Amino acid sequence: MPGVALSRWTMSYFAAALAWLVAAEALMAAGFGYPAAPFEAPETLVLVHIITIGWLSLLMCGALFQFVPVLVARPLYSDRLPLPTLACLLGGLIALLAGFLRMTTETGASGAPFAIASILLGAGFALALWNLGRTLWAARPLPLPARFVVVGLFSLAATVLLGIVFSLTLGGLATAAHAIEVTTHGLPIHVVAGLAGWLTFSAVGVSYRLLAMFMLAPELDGPGTRGAFYLGTAALAIAIPGGVAAICASGNVAVSLVAASLPGLAAAGLYGRDVVHLYRARKRRVIELNSRMAGVALAGLGATVATGIALLAAGAFVRHLGVVVFLVAFAWLSTLGLAKLYKIVAFVTWLECYGPVLGKTTTPRVQDLVVEGRAGKWFVLFSTAVWCGAGALAIDRPFIFRLSAAAMLIATLGIAVHLLRTRRLANVAPTLRIPKGVQPPHLLVCRAQHP
């Protein structure tokens, strides 16, 4: 599709995100953090924030900078802001990790790393919110998938604000009573805002558009899809601002979370029904690897919800909270992220290289940039290892969990090699690789095209 604007720094976000994922998996394989350390231990906090900020948030930001303009058919507000945004996020994450590691020493927490992290992460996410927000604001009225992203961005703002309060309180820089109360009781809200609001709700919005686009299925805007949006938004409103209000009023935050779970489960059910409809209504008969693995991720989301309900019914949810968080992060978000990354890298690379000469010379197809038969085994290994790791956590077998994490690491490296080959056009037949008028792509930077 010539004329589609490409985000200049999206590939840099993807590369940084993959590097952090590899680091997280290596740490898990080495026995760093949970389950070798308690869930609230500084080592676990290091691991959790590498995954949620370094891997998932950078991946999501990179994807949104590229695909929010696709959702709303308008160019990104600024193609220059993503680079300083990335620099702030990377610097802030490193400072945050330094603060957590400082907590493991005898001298305890130091305010300086947490203050620096608050400034840099706050600035980085504020730049992302400004850039994406201005893009969305200019495109009103918004299509339904973009509205999911808007709610995800509000959840990101809440996640960041809560994180700043936590950081300043842990660093001894915030001593107000409400700040201490929120830090003491607000971790569940922080988790819900980040995993369910920012990452999941944004992923749902983007997936509605990408699944329809890549499978040639009709876009959905019916009562069920709107129901998923309104119920999910209501659930997040009850859990996040409602939960914070409950804490400040010395109420029970658990009441807000339980109340939010009811519309949240209904929204998840409606989303699942929509996805099944997209697969059934597709015009593309052969389902590509990215769509097959997206289906695996969506099945993982359903299995995660079922696991959470079963644990609640058995009165074991708190004891196995680590299992649920692990499944959300890897069986759902990471599997979906890697699946879509595999397609997005090929799609963007094809647009960058061959879009400008389409119709002027013979060009390869998008699928010619990848070799799904070879890449598929790494996705199967990753998904299998994730579920083995979850099982090991459930039965308290740390060594098996470490082996599973090592398998996840190997699978991720295998997928990364395929992404690198795609970006280097290594899978394209030599006669089609670099026709006249085509420039080879840079590894980390896209040559921006404007419609």
C-alpha positions as CSV (number, residue, x, y, z in Angstrom):
1,M,0.0,0.0,0.0
2,P,2.1,2.9,-1.2
3,G,1.6,6.2,0.6
4,V,1.2,4.6,4.1
5,A,3.3,6.7,6.5
6,L,6.0,4.7,8.3
7,S,7.1,5.5,11.8
8,R,10.8,6.2,11.7
9,W,11.8,4.7,15.0
10,T,9.4,1.8,15.4
11,M,12.1,-0.8,14.6
12,S,14.3,0.8,17.3
13,Y,11.5,0.2,19.8
14,F,11.1,-3.3,18.7
15,A,14.8,-4.1,19.0
16,A,15.0,-2.6,22.4
17,A,11.9,-4.5,23.6
18,L,13.3,-7.8,22.3
19,A,16.6,-7.1,24.1
20,W,14.8,-6.6,27.4
21,L,12.7,-9.7,26.8
22,V,15.9,-11.7,26.4
23,A,17.3,-10.2,29.5
24,A,14.2,-11.1,31.5
25,E,14.2,-14.7,30.3
26,A,17.9,-15.0,31.1
27,L,17.3,-13.7,34.6
28,M,14.4,-16.2,35.1
29,A,16.5,-19.0,33.8
30,A,19.3,-18.0,36.2
31,G,16.9,-18.1,39.2
32,F,16.7,-14.4,39.7
33,G,13.5,-13.1,41.3
34,Y,10.3,-15.0,41.7
35,P,9.9,-17.9,42.5
36,A,13.4,-18.0,44.0
37,A,12.6,-14.8,45.8
38,P,9.3,-13.6,47.3
39,F,6.8,-11.9,45.0
40,E,7.4,-8.5,46.7
41,A,11.2,-8.8,46.9
42,P,13.3,-6.2,45.1
43,E,14.7,-8.9,42.8
44,T,11.2,-9.7,41.6
45,L,10.4,-6.0,41.2
46,V,13.4,-5.8,38.9
47,L,12.2,-8.7,36.8
48,V,8.6,-7.5,36.7
49,H,9.5,-4.0,35.4
50,I,12.0,-5.4,32.9
51,I,9.0,-7.3,31.4
52,T,6.3,-4.7,31.8
53,I,8.3,-1.6,30.8
54,G,11.3,-2.9,28.9
55,W,9.5,-5.5,26.9
56,L,5.8,-5.0,26.8
57,S,5.5,-1.2,27.0
58,L,8.3,-0.5,24.5
59,L,6.7,-3.0,22.2
60,M,3.3,-1.4,22.6
61,C,4.6,2.1,22.1
62,G,6.4,1.1,18.9
63,A,3.3,-0.6,17.6
64,L,1.1,2.3,18.4
65,F,3.4,4.9,16.8
66,Q,3.0,2.8,13.6
67,F,-0.6,1.7,13.8
68,V,-2.6,4.5,15.5
69,P,-2.3,6.5,12.3
70,V,-3.6,3.4,10.5
71,L,-6.5,3.1,12.9
72,V,-7.6,6.8,12.4
73,A,-6.3,7.3,8.8
74,R,-4.3,10.4,9.9
75,P,-0.5,10.8,10.2
76,L,1.3,10.7,13.5
77,Y,1.3,14.1,15.2
78,S,5.2,14.1,15.4
79,D,7.6,11.7,13.9
80,R,10.5,13.3,15.9
81,L,9.2,12.7,19.4
82,P,9.5,8.9,19.5
83,L,13.3,9.1,19.7
84,P,13.5,11.3,22.8
85,T,10.6,9.3,24.2
86,L,12.6,6.1,23.8
87,A,15.7,7.7,25.3
88,C,13.7,8.8,28.4
89,L,12.0,5.4,28.8
90,L,15.3,3.5,28.6
91,G,17.1,5.9,31.0
92,G,14.2,5.8,33.4
93,L,13.9,2.1,33.4
94,I,17.7,1.7,34.1
95,A,17.3,4.2,37.0
96,L,14.3,2.3,38.4
97,L,16.1,-1.0,38.3
98,A,19.1,0.6,40.0
99,G,16.7,1.8,42.8
100,F,15.3,-1.7,43.3
101,L,18.8,-3.2,43.3
102,R,19.8,-0.6,45.9
103,M,17.0,-2.0,48.1
104,T,18.8,-5.3,48.2
105,T,21.8,-3.9,50.0
106,E,22.2,-3.3,53.7
107,T,21.9,0.4,53.4
108,G,18.4,0.1,52.0
109,A,16.7,2.3,49.4
110,S,18.2,5.4,48.0
111,G,16.0,8.3,46.9
112,A,18.2,9.4,44.0
113,P,17.6,6.5,41.6
114,F,13.8,6.6,42.2
115,A,13.7,10.3,41.7
116,I,15.6,10.1,38.4
117,A,13.4,7.2,37.4
118,S,10.2,9.2,38.2
119,I,11.4,12.1,36.1
120,L,12.6,10.1,33.1
121,L,9.8,7.6,33.0
122,G,7.2,10.3,33.6
123,A,8.7,12.4,30.8
124,G,9.0,9.5,28.4
125,F,5.4,8.3,28.9
126,A,4.1,11.9,28.9
127,L,5.7,12.4,25.4
128,A,4.2,9.2,24.2
129,L,0.8,10.2,25.5
130,W,1.1,13.7,24.0
131,N,2.1,12.3,20.6
132,L,-0.6,9.6,20.4
133,G,-3.2,11.8,22.1
134,R,-2.8,14.7,19.7
135,T,-3.0,12.2,16.8
136,L,-6.2,10.7,18.1
137,W,-7.7,14.1,19.1
138,A,-7.3,15.4,15.5
139,A,-9.1,12.3,14.1
140,R,-12.4,12.6,16.1
141,P,-14.9,11.0,15.8
142,L,-12.9,7.9,16.5
143,P,-13.5,4.4,15.1
144,L,-14.1,1.8,17.8
145,P,-10.6,0.2,17.8
146,A,-9.1,3.6,18.4
147,R,-11.4,4.1,21.4
148,F,-9.9,1.0,23.0
149,V,-6.5,2.6,22.5
150,V,-7.7,5.8,24.2
151,V,-8.8,3.9,27.2
152,G,-5.5,2.1,27.2
153,L,-3.7,5.5,27.2
154,F,-5.7,6.7,30.1
155,S,-4.8,3.5,31.9
156,L,-1.1,4.1,31.1
157,A,-1.4,7.6,32.7
158,A,-2.8,6.0,35.8
159,T,-0.1,3.3,35.9
160,V,2.6,5.9,35.6
161,L,1.2,8.2,38.2
162,L,0.8,5.3,40.7
163,G,4.4,4.2,39.8
164,I,5.7,7.6,40.5
165,V,4.0,7.7,43.9
166,F,5.4,4.3,44.7
167,S,8.9,5.3,43.6
168,L,9.0,8.6,45.6
169,T,7.6,6.9,48.7
170,L,10.0,4.0,48.5
171,G,12.8,6.5,48.1
172,G,11.7,8.4,51.1
173,L,10.9,11.5,49.1
174,A,7.1,11.4,49.6
175,T,5.8,11.2,53.1
176,A,2.2,12.4,52.8
177,A,-0.3,10.1,54.5
178,H,-2.2,9.3,51.3
179,A,1.0,8.6,49.4
180,I,2.0,6.0,52.0
181,E,-1.5,4.5,52.0
182,V,-1.5,4.2,48.2
183,T,1.9,2.7,48.2
184,T,0.9,0.2,51.0
185,H,-2.4,-0.9,49.5
186,G,-2.3,0.2,45.8
187,L,-0.1,-2.5,44.2
188,P,-3.2,-4.5,42.9
189,I,-4.5,-1.3,41.2
190,H,-1.1,-0.6,39.7
191,V,-1.1,-4.1,38.2
192,V,-4.6,-3.9,36.9
193,A,-4.0,-0.5,35.3
194,G,-0.8,-1.7,33.7
195,L,-1.6,-5.2,32.6
196,A,-5.4,-5.0,32.1
197,G,-5.8,-1.3,31.1
198,W,-2.7,-0.1,29.3
199,L,-1.4,-3.4,27.8
200,T,-4.5,-5.5,27.3
201,F,-7.0,-2.9,26.4
202,S,-4.6,-1.3,23.9
203,A,-3.8,-4.8,22.5
204,V,-7.5,-5.5,22.1
205,G,-8.0,-2.3,20.1
206,V,-5.1,-2.9,17.8
207,S,-5.9,-6.6,17.4
208,Y,-9.4,-5.8,16.1
209,R,-7.9,-3.8,13.3
210,L,-4.9,-6.0,12.6
211,L,-6.7,-9.4,12.6
212,A,-9.3,-8.0,10.2
213,M,-6.6,-6.5,8.0
214,F,-4.2,-9.5,7.9
215,M,-7.0,-12.1,7.5
216,L,-9.1,-10.1,5.1
217,A,-12.0,-10.2,7.5
218,P,-14.8,-7.6,7.9
219,E,-14.1,-5.0,10.6
220,L,-16.5,-5.2,13.6
221,D,-18.5,-2.4,15.0
222,G,-21.6,-4.1,16.2
223,P,-23.4,-4.3,19.6
224,G,-21.1,-7.1,20.8
225,T,-17.9,-5.1,20.1
226,R,-19.4,-2.0,21.6
227,G,-20.5,-4.0,24.6
228,A,-16.9,-5.2,25.0
229,F,-15.7,-1.6,24.9
230,Y,-18.2,-0.2,27.4
231,L,-18.0,-3.1,29.8
232,G,-14.2,-3.1,29.8
233,T,-14.1,0.6,30.3
234,A,-16.5,0.3,33.2
235,A,-14.4,-2.4,34.7
236,L,-11.3,-0.3,34.6
237,A,-13.1,2.8,35.9
238,I,-14.3,0.8,38.9
239,A,-10.9,-0.8,39.5
240,I,-8.5,2.1,39.0
241,P,-10.1,5.5,40.2
242,G,-12.5,3.5,42.3
243,G,-9.8,1.6,43.9
244,V,-7.7,4.7,44.6
245,A,-10.7,6.4,46.1
246,A,-11.3,3.4,48.3
247,I,-7.8,3.5,49.6
248,C,-7.8,7.2,50.3
249,A,-11.2,6.8,52.1
250,S,-9.7,3.9,54.2
251,G,-12.0,1.6,52.4
252,N,-11.4,-2.0,51.1
253,V,-9.7,-2.0,47.8
254,A,-10.7,-5.6,47.3
255,V,-14.4,-4.6,47.0
256,S,-13.5,-2.4,44.0
257,L,-11.5,-5.1,42.3
258,V,-14.2,-7.8,42.8
259,A,-16.9,-5.4,41.5
260,A,-14.7,-4.6,38.5
261,S,-14.2,-8.3,37.7
262,L,-17.8,-8.8,36.7
263,P,-18.0,-6.4,33.8
264,G,-14.4,-7.3,33.0
265,L,-15.2,-11.0,32.5
266,A,-18.2,-10.1,30.4
267,A,-16.0,-7.8,28.2
268,A,-13.4,-10.6,27.8
269,G,-16.2,-13.0,26.7
270,L,-17.5,-10.6,24.1
271,Y,-14.0,-10.0,22.8
272,G,-13.4,-13.7,22.5
273,R,-16.7,-14.1,20.6
274,D,-15.6,-11.3,18.2
275,V,-12.3,-12.9,17.6
276,V,-13.9,-16.3,16.8
277,H,-16.2,-14.5,14.3
278,L,-13.2,-12.8,12.6
279,Y,-11.5,-16.2,12.1
280,R,-14.7,-17.7,10.7
281,A,-15.5,-14.7,8.4
282,R,-12.0,-14.3,7.0
283,K,-11.5,-14.3,3.2
284,R,-7.9,-15.5,3.5
285,R,-8.3,-19.2,3.5
286,V,-4.8,-20.1,4.6
287,I,-4.2,-18.7,8.1
288,E,-0.7,-17.2,8.3
289,L,1.7,-18.0,11.2
290,N,1.1,-14.7,12.9
291,S,-2.7,-15.2,12.9
292,R,-2.4,-18.8,14.1
293,M,-0.2,-17.7,17.0
294,A,-2.5,-14.8,17.8
295,G,-5.2,-17.5,18.1
296,V,-2.9,-19.3,20.6
297,A,-2.5,-16.1,22.5
298,L,-6.2,-15.5,22.7
299,A,-6.7,-19.0,23.8
300,G,-4.1,-18.3,26.4
301,L,-6.1,-15.3,27.6
302,G,-9.2,-17.4,27.9
303,A,-7.3,-20.1,29.8
304,T,-5.8,-17.5,32.1
305,V,-9.2,-16.1,32.9
306,A,-10.5,-19.7,33.6
307,T,-7.4,-20.3,35.8
308,G,-8.1,-17.2,37.8
309,I,-11.7,-18.1,38.3
310,A,-10.8,-21.6,39.4
311,L,-8.2,-20.3,41.9
312,L,-10.7,-17.9,43.3
313,A,-13.3,-20.6,43.7
314,A,-10.7,-22.8,45.5
315,G,-9.6,-19.9,47.8
316,A,-6.0,-20.1,46.4
317,F,-5.9,-17.0,44.2
318,V,-3.5,-15.0,46.5
319,R,-1.2,-18.0,46.9
320,H,-1.0,-18.5,43.2
321,L,-1.0,-14.9,42.1
322,G,2.4,-15.3,40.5
323,V,1.0,-18.0,38.2
324,V,-1.8,-15.7,37.0
325,V,0.5,-12.7,36.4
326,F,3.0,-15.0,34.6
327,L,0.2,-16.2,32.3
328,V,-1.1,-12.7,31.6
329,A,2.4,-11.5,30.8
330,F,3.5,-14.5,28.7
331,A,0.7,-16.8,27.6
332,W,-1.4,-13.8,26.5
333,L,0.6,-10.5,26.0
334,S,4.0,-11.9,25.0
335,T,2.6,-14.6,22.7
336,L,0.4,-12.0,21.0
337,G,3.2,-9.5,20.9
338,L,5.7,-11.9,19.3
339,A,3.1,-13.1,16.8
340,K,2.2,-9.6,15.7
341,L,5.8,-8.5,15.7
342,Y,6.6,-11.3,13.2
343,K,4.0,-9.9,10.8
344,I,4.6,-6.2,11.5
345,V,8.3,-6.4,10.8
346,A,7.7,-8.1,7.5
347,F,4.8,-5.8,6.6
348,V,6.6,-2.5,7.4
349,T,9.8,-3.7,5.7
350,W,7.8,-4.6,2.6
351,L,6.1,-1.2,2.6
352,E,9.4,0.6,3.1
353,C,11.3,-1.2,0.4
354,Y,8.8,-2.2,-2.2
355,G,5.8,0.1,-1.7
356,P,7.4,3.0,-3.6
357,V,8.0,0.8,-6.7
358,L,4.8,-1.2,-6.6
359,G,3.4,-1.3,-10.1
360,K,6.6,-0.1,-11.6
361,T,8.6,-3.3,-11.4
362,T,8.3,-6.9,-10.2
363,T,8.2,-7.1,-6.4
364,P,7.9,-9.9,-3.9
365,R,4.9,-10.5,-1.7
366,V,4.9,-9.7,2.0
367,Q,5.0,-13.5,2.6
368,D,8.1,-13.8,0.5
369,L,10.0,-11.9,3.2
370,V,9.4,-14.7,5.8
371,V,9.8,-18.5,6.0
372,E,6.9,-19.6,8.2
373,G,7.9,-23.3,8.2
374,R,11.2,-22.5,9.9
375,A,9.9,-19.9,12.2
376,G,6.9,-21.8,13.4
377,K,8.9,-24.2,15.5
378,W,10.2,-21.4,17.6
379,F,6.7,-20.1,18.3
380,V,5.6,-23.6,19.3
381,L,8.6,-23.9,21.6
382,F,7.9,-20.6,23.2
383,S,4.2,-21.3,23.9
384,T,5.0,-24.8,25.2
385,A,7.7,-23.4,27.5
386,V,5.3,-20.8,28.8
387,W,2.7,-23.3,29.9
388,C,5.4,-25.6,31.3
389,G,6.7,-22.6,33.3
390,A,3.2,-21.8,34.6
391,G,2.7,-25.4,35.6
392,A,6.0,-25.4,37.4
393,L,5.0,-22.3,39.3
394,A,1.7,-23.9,40.3
395,I,3.3,-27.0,41.7
396,D,6.2,-25.1,43.2
397,R,9.0,-26.6,41.2
398,P,11.6,-23.8,40.7
399,F,14.1,-25.8,38.8
400,I,11.5,-26.9,36.2
401,F,10.5,-23.2,36.0
402,R,14.1,-22.3,35.3
403,L,14.3,-24.9,32.5
404,S,11.1,-23.6,31.0
405,A,12.5,-20.0,31.1
406,A,15.7,-21.3,29.4
407,A,13.5,-22.8,26.6
408,M,11.6,-19.5,26.3
409,L,14.9,-17.7,25.9
410,I,16.1,-20.1,23.2
411,A,12.7,-19.7,21.4
412,T,12.9,-15.9,21.6
413,L,16.4,-15.9,20.2
414,G,15.2,-18.1,17.3
415,I,12.3,-15.7,16.6
416,A,14.7,-12.7,16.8
417,V,17.0,-14.3,14.2
418,H,14.0,-14.7,11.8
419,L,13.0,-11.0,12.4
420,L,16.6,-10.0,11.6
421,R,16.5,-12.1,8.4
422,T,13.2,-10.5,7.4
423,R,14.6,-7.0,8.0
424,R,17.7,-7.9,5.9
425,L,15.6,-9.3,3.1
426,A,17.6,-12.5,3.5
427,N,14.6,-14.7,2.6
428,V,13.7,-12.9,-0.6
429,A,14.8,-14.6,-3.9
430,P,18.0,-12.8,-5.2
431,T,16.3,-11.9,-8.5
432,L,13.6,-10.0,-6.6
433,R,15.5,-8.7,-3.5
434,I,16.8,-5.4,-4.7
435,P,15.1,-4.3,-8.0
436,K,15.9,-1.0,-9.6
437,G,14.7,1.9,-7.4
438,V,14.7,-0.1,-4.1
439,Q,17.1,0.7,-1.3
440,P,17.9,-1.9,1.4
441,P,16.3,-1.1,4.7
442,H,18.3,0.1,7.7
443,L,18.1,-2.3,10.6
444,L,16.8,0.1,13.3
445,V,15.4,3.0,11.3
446,C,12.7,3.2,8.7
447,R,12.8,5.7,5.9
448,A,9.7,7.7,6.6
449,Q,7.2,7.9,3.9
450,H,4.3,10.3,3.9
451,P,1.0,9.9,2.0
